[in-house]
Amino acid sequence: MKLIVGLGNPGGKYARNRHNIGFMALDRIAEDHGFAPWKGKFQGSVSEGRFGSDRAVLLKPETFMNNSGQSVQAAMKFYKIDPVDVIVFHDELDLAPGKVKCKTGGGHAGHNGLRSIHAHIGADYERVRMGIGHPGHKDAVAGYVLRDFPKADDGWLDDVLRGISDGAADLVRGDTGRFMNAVGLRVSPPRSGTGSKGPKPSEAKKPAAEKPQASPEPEAPTEALSPLQKLMDRFR
């Protein structure tokens, strides 16, 4: 059994914040895979379901980001889950928008949600780092993560969320490679015809159009030729 945690802040005004991309990922997974309706539990919202024979619990902590670890620890105790069976989806400043990477263990890199989880359960859990880009200066970070994704980001954001949902079953089974491949197929789908060494159909060289044959010039009747022309004709 896996506990899948999405990080964010509760309430409608935060729903589209960059900091809430973890919540967005879990909402997409729950909807696409037919998980049970969300219920209030463990200081958060919980939805249970399965990926085939693999049972999973989705958790969105509602303690606000800085205290996410309280909710995660409470759910782990109830379901008797070890840190190695916890997967956390969170925003990542150090990755470009649309980039996704997986990581197990290590530091929290200043992320307040991860800092809280570290404090409550240690560092030995798996993370899915979802890139949102960096505002360019550390003093601008707080305002940046608490602002909504602009409309211009809707395309790549939807691709990332769909890819994560596509690969969720592989992630739960521990196949990170297949999970990342599923994300990649959404974010950077292969072009049609990829793998063929020949040119694309639209670029294939078209046969040259046959040039129309010029109509032969009519010859003047022999009788109309001058003596000089008749002589020249004999040497053609």
C-alpha positions in Angstrom: 0.0 0.0 0.0 1.2 3.5 -0.9 0.4 6.9 0.7 0.5 9.5 -2.1 0.7 13.0 -0.8 0.2 16.2 -2.7 1.4 19.5 -1.2 -0.5 22.8 -1.3 -2.6 25.2 0.7 -6.3 24.7 1.4 -9.0 27.1 0.2 -10.2 28.4 -3.1 -8.0 31.4 -3.3 -4.9 29.2 -3.4 -6.3 26.6 -5.8 -4.4 27.7 -8.9 -1.2 28.9 -7.1 2.1 27.5 -8.3 2.6 26.1 -4.7 -0.6 24.0 -5.2 0.6 21.9 -8.1 0.8 18.9 -5.8 -2.9 19.2 -5.0 -3.6 19.5 -8.7 -1.7 16.3 -9.4 -3.7 14.3 -6.9 -7.0 15.7 -8.1 -6.2 14.5 -11.6 -5.2 11.1 -10.4 -8.3 10.7 -8.3 -10.6 11.7 -11.2 -8.9 9.6 -13.9 -8.6 6.4 -11.8 -12.0 6.4 -10.2 -10.9 6.9 -6.6 -13.5 7.4 -3.8 -14.8 10.9 -3.1 -12.6 13.0 -0.9 -13.2 12.9 2.9 -11.9 15.0 5.7 -9.4 13.0 7.7 -5.9 13.3 9.3 -6.0 17.1 9.1 -6.5 16.8 5.4 -8.5 15.4 2.6 -8.3 11.7 1.8 -9.3 9.5 -1.2 -8.8 5.8 -1.4 -8.6 3.6 -4.5 -6.6 1.0 -6.5 -4.3 0.8 -9.4 -5.2 -2.8 -10.4 -4.3 -4.9 -7.4 -2.2 -2.1 -5.8 -4.1 -0.1 -3.1 -3.3 3.5 -2.5 -4.4 6.4 -0.4 -4.3 10.0 -1.7 -3.7 12.7 0.9 -3.9 16.5 0.6 -2.8 18.0 3.9 -5.0 21.0 4.9 -2.7 22.2 7.7 -1.2 24.8 5.3 2.1 24.1 3.7 4.4 24.8 6.7 2.7 22.0 8.8 2.2 19.4 6.1 4.2 16.8 8.1 1.5 16.6 10.9 -1.1 15.3 8.4 1.3 12.9 6.7 2.5 11.4 10.0 -1.1 10.9 11.2 -2.1 9.1 8.0 1.1 6.9 8.2 0.3 5.8 11.8 -3.3 5.0 10.9 -2.4 2.9 7.8 0.8 1.5 9.3 2.8 2.8 6.4 6.6 3.2 6.4 8.4 6.3 5.0 9.6 4.2 2.0 6.0 3.8 1.0 5.2 7.5 1.0 5.3 9.5 -2.3 5.1 13.3 -2.2 4.2 15.5 -5.2 5.4 19.1 -4.8 6.4 22.2 -6.7 10.1 22.6 -7.5 11.7 26.0 -8.1 15.0 24.5 -9.4 13.3 22.8 -12.4 12.0 24.5 -15.5 8.2 24.7 -15.9 7.0 21.3 -17.4 10.0 19.3 -16.1 9.4 16.4 -13.7 12.0 14.4 -11.8 11.8 11.7 -9.1 14.0 11.6 -6.0 14.3 9.5 -2.9 15.9 10.8 0.3 18.1 13.9 0.5 17.5 17.4 1.7 14.4 19.5 1.5 16.1 22.4 -0.3 14.2 25.0 1.7 10.8 23.9 0.7 8.6 24.5 3.7 6.3 21.5 3.1 9.2 19.1 2.7 10.9 20.7 5.7 7.8 19.8 7.9 7.6 16.3 6.5 11.3 15.8 7.2 10.8 16.9 10.8 7.9 14.4 11.3 8.9 11.3 9.4 12.5 11.7 8.3 13.9 12.0 4.7 13.4 8.4 3.4 10.3 9.0 1.3 10.0 9.3 -2.5 9.3 12.7 -4.1 8.0 13.7 -7.5 9.5 17.2 -8.2 7.3 19.2 -10.5 9.1 22.1 -12.1 7.6 25.6 -11.9 10.7 27.6 -12.6 12.4 30.3 -10.5 11.5 34.0 -10.3 15.2 34.9 -10.5 15.9 36.2 -7.0 15.3 34.5 -3.6 13.5 37.6 -2.3 10.8 37.1 -5.0 10.2 33.4 -4.2 7.4 33.8 -1.7 5.3 36.0 -3.9 6.0 33.8 -7.0 4.9 30.5 -5.5 1.7 32.1 -4.0 0.6 33.5 -7.4 -1.6 31.7 -9.8 -0.3 30.0 -12.9 -0.9 32.4 -15.8 -3.2 31.3 -18.6 -0.2 31.0 -20.9 1.0 28.0 -18.7 -2.3 26.0 -19.1 -0.9 24.0 -22.0 2.2 22.5 -20.4 0.5 22.3 -17.0 -2.3 20.1 -18.4 0.2 17.9 -20.2 2.2 17.4 -17.0 -0.8 16.5 -14.9 -2.2 14.1 -17.5 1.2 12.5 -17.8 1.5 12.0 -14.1 -2.0 10.4 -14.0 -1.0 8.2 -17.0 2.0 6.9 -15.1 0.6 6.8 -11.6 0.1 3.0 -11.6 3.8 2.5 -12.6 5.0 4.9 -9.9 3.0 2.9 -7.3 4.6 -0.3 -8.5 8.0 1.2 -8.1 8.8 1.5 -11.9 10.0 5.1 -12.0 11.3 4.7 -15.5 7.9 3.8 -16.9 6.4 6.6 -14.9 8.8 9.2 -16.3 8.2 7.8 -19.8 4.4 8.3 -19.4 5.1 11.9 -18.4 7.4 12.4 -21.3 4.9 11.1 -23.8 2.5 13.9 -22.8 5.0 16.7 -22.4 7.1 15.9 -25.5 5.1 13.5 -27.7 7.0 11.8 -30.6 6.4 13.4 -33.9 4.5 11.3 -36.5 7.0 9.4 -38.6 9.7 9.4 -36.0 12.1 6.5 -36.5 11.8 6.5 -40.3 15.0 7.5 -42.0 13.1 8.7 -45.1 11.7 12.1 -45.5 8.3 13.0 -44.1 5.5 12.4 -46.6 5.0 16.2 -47.0 8.7 16.6 -47.7 9.1 13.6 -50.1 10.4 14.8 -53.4 7.7 15.0 -55.9 8.3 13.7 -59.4 9.2 16.4 -61.7 6.3 17.5 -63.9 6.8 16.4 -67.5 7.6 19.4 -69.6 5.2 19.8 -72.5 6.9 19.2 -75.8 7.1 22.2 -78.0 5.0 22.0 -81.1 7.3 21.7 -84.1 7.3 24.7 -86.4 5.5 24.0 -89.7 7.9 23.6 -92.6 7.6 25.7 -95.6 6.6 23.8 -98.8 9.5 23.0 -101.0 8.1 25.0 -103.9 8.2 28.1 -101.8 11.9 27.8 -101.1 14.4 30.0 -102.8 17.4 28.4 -104.7 19.7 29.3 -101.8 17.4 27.6 -99.2 17.1 24.5 -101.4 20.9 24.4 -101.4 21.2 24.7 -97.7 18.6 21.9 -97.2 20.8 19.5 -99.1 23.6 20.0 -96.4 21.4 19.6 -93.3 
